[in-house]
């Protein structure tokens, strides 16, 4: 395919190996604070208020689901970021985030699109795995 701006080809070629790892690491690291809010109250989180919110939307026992959700986001995000057990971690995160699509659907499209984007990102990471710059690749195990 002919490039529209051919003079950028060396730049694109040089950066291409880092594009997917950038997405994987960013997605993983952005999940971590969500889990930390629920588990530890970090980043402005309040586990007690989160339990009340989970109860209000029908998750019972709410404390269990807050801990489960927080653990998936925190541990799953770290695993995705470093690329260890990348596929299983991303699949579990995608499952969790699929639930958030349903939960946020009551607030309309603009609330749902964030969850849809996150779910799609985790599904893509599930399919692609850790990639070249990952612990999975380093230990020669792609799960």
C-alpha positions in Angstrom: 0.0 0.0 0.0 1.3 3.4 -0.9 1.7 5.8 2.1 0.0 9.2 2.0 3.1 10.7 3.7 6.0 8.5 2.6 8.6 10.5 4.5 7.0 9.2 7.8 7.6 5.5 6.9 10.9 5.3 8.9 9.2 6.8 11.9 6.3 4.4 11.7 8.6 1.4 11.1 10.8 2.3 14.1 7.9 2.8 16.5 5.8 -0.2 15.3 7.4 -2.7 17.7 6.4 -0.5 20.6 2.8 0.2 19.6 1.1 -2.9 21.0 3.1 -3.0 24.2 2.2 0.6 24.8 -1.5 -0.3 24.5 -1.1 -3.4 26.7 0.9 -1.7 29.4 -1.3 1.4 29.5 -4.5 -0.7 29.6 -3.1 -2.8 32.5 -1.8 0.2 34.5 -5.1 2.0 34.1 -7.0 -0.9 35.6 -4.8 -1.0 38.7 -6.1 2.2 40.3 -9.7 1.1 39.9 -8.9 -2.0 41.9 -6.8 -0.1 44.4 -9.8 2.2 45.1 -12.0 -0.7 45.9 -9.5 -2.8 47.9 -7.4 -0.2 49.7 -9.2 3.1 49.4 -6.3 4.5 47.4 -6.8 7.2 44.7 -9.8 8.7 46.4 -11.6 5.4 46.8 -13.8 4.4 49.7 -14.4 0.7 50.0 -17.4 1.2 52.4 -19.2 3.5 49.9 -18.3 1.1 47.1 -20.0 -1.7 49.0 -23.1 0.4 49.4 -23.1 1.3 45.7 -22.7 -2.4 44.7 -25.6 -3.3 47.0 -27.8 -0.6 45.5 -27.3 -2.1 42.0 -28.1 -5.6 43.2 -24.8 -7.3 43.8 -25.1 -9.3 47.0 -23.1 -10.0 49.0 -21.8 -6.7 48.0 -18.6 -6.9 50.0 -17.6 -10.1 48.2 -18.3 -8.5 44.8 -16.3 -5.4 45.7 -13.4 -7.5 46.8 -13.7 -9.8 43.7 -13.9 -6.8 41.3 -11.1 -4.9 43.0 -8.9 -8.0 42.9 -9.6 -8.7 39.2 -8.8 -5.0 38.3 -5.7 -4.7 40.6 -4.1 -8.1 40.0 -5.3 -8.5 36.4 -4.1 -5.0 35.5 -0.7 -5.7 36.9 -0.5 -9.0 35.0 -1.6 -7.4 31.8 0.9 -4.5 32.2 3.9 -6.8 32.7 2.6 -9.4 30.2 2.5 -12.3 32.6 -0.4 -14.8 32.2 -1.6 -12.1 29.8 -4.3 -14.0 28.0 -6.1 -15.4 31.1 -5.7 -12.1 33.0 -7.2 -10.1 30.0 -10.0 -12.7 29.6 -11.0 -12.4 33.2 -10.9 -8.6 33.0 -12.9 -8.7 29.8 -15.5 -10.8 31.6 -15.7 -8.3 34.4 -15.9 -5.4 32.1 -18.7 -7.0 30.1 -20.7 -6.8 33.3 -19.9 -3.1 33.6 -21.5 -2.6 30.1 -24.7 -4.0 31.5 -24.5 -2.0 34.7 -23.7 1.3 33.0 -26.4 0.8 30.3 -29.0 2.2 32.6 -27.3 5.6 32.4 -27.3 5.7 28.6 -24.8 5.4 25.7 -22.2 7.9 27.0 -21.8 6.0 30.2 -21.6 2.7 28.3 -19.0 3.6 25.7 -16.2 3.7 28.3 -17.0 0.2 29.4 -17.3 -1.0 25.8 -13.9 0.5 25.0 -12.3 -1.2 28.0 -14.0 -4.6 27.2 -12.8 -4.4 23.6 -9.3 -3.6 24.6 -9.2 -6.6 27.0 -10.7 -8.9 24.4 -8.0 -7.8 21.9 -5.3 -8.4 24.5 -6.8 -11.8 25.2 -6.5 -12.6 21.5 -3.0 -11.1 21.0 -1.4 -12.3 24.2 1.6 -10.6 25.8 3.5 -9.9 22.6 7.2 -9.4 22.1 7.9 -7.2 25.1 6.3 -9.3 27.8 7.2 -11.7 30.6 5.3 -14.4 28.8 7.6 -14.1 25.9 10.7 -13.9 28.2 9.8 -17.2 29.9 8.8 -18.7 26.5 5.3 -19.5 27.7 2.2 -18.1 25.9 -0.9 -19.1 27.8 
